[in-house]
Amino acid sequence: MIVVELPDEAATAAFAARIAELARAGDVIALKGELGAGKTSFARAFIRARGGAGEVPSPTFTLVQIYQLGESAIWHFDCYRLRHPEEAWELAIEDAFNDGISLIEWPERLGPLLPARRLLISLCSGSTATARRAKIDPGAGPGADWAARLAGLAARCSRHPRESGGPEQPFEAVEFLDSSPDLTSGQSHLKALPHQGGGSEQANCDCPGLDPGITRE
């Protein structure tokens, strides 16, 4: 498990761009979180990082928006309005899983249709109105290789440029303690960077057993 502290909206956008760089055809990226947690904002930043230059509307009512960007289409799903998982077949979700890159909001509505190899990113509120905490589960089972792809995420995300062109701001991110073979099986060993300012962080996050500012496996 990886936890990344995102101090503001620019940090969340930069984090989404880092994940977009690692994504490839056949990936399923599940975005979990309550209303207002930042799922759609993450998806918009991801799509723009892959080359999307136009409007990126929320698929709340259309349920899916498709963006043909480069060799792989990006399928942005919002499953909140699904009454049963089987309704996802009508959205051509099988085609998305096979050939596209799938961004899925409210992935729990898919039930057993959500592949075990998916990358799960759970977003919740941080210590301020614009701060977020991202909890990353790289998935398991055949074809699950996100753990290996994410090995360098903390180092690459240690700094990010603000969209306004201002000075770089540090992520409050986790680092890998080592790059042992356990990483490829999803068992990563991590440590948390200190919280900025030295004070305690109060995060409104549904992360059982996870103390603010501390990362556990």
Secondary structure, 3 states (H helix, E strand, C coil): CEEEEECCHHHHHHHHHHHHHHCCCCCEEEEECCCCCCHHHHHHHHHHHCCCCCCCCCCCCCCEEEEEECCEEEEEEECCCCCCHHHHHHHCHHHHHHHCEEEEECHHHHHHHCCCCCEEEEEEECCCCCCEEEEEECCCCCCCCHHHHCCCHHHHCCEECCCCCCCCEECEEEEECCCCHHHHHCCCCEEECCCHHHCCCCCCCCCCCCCCCCCCC
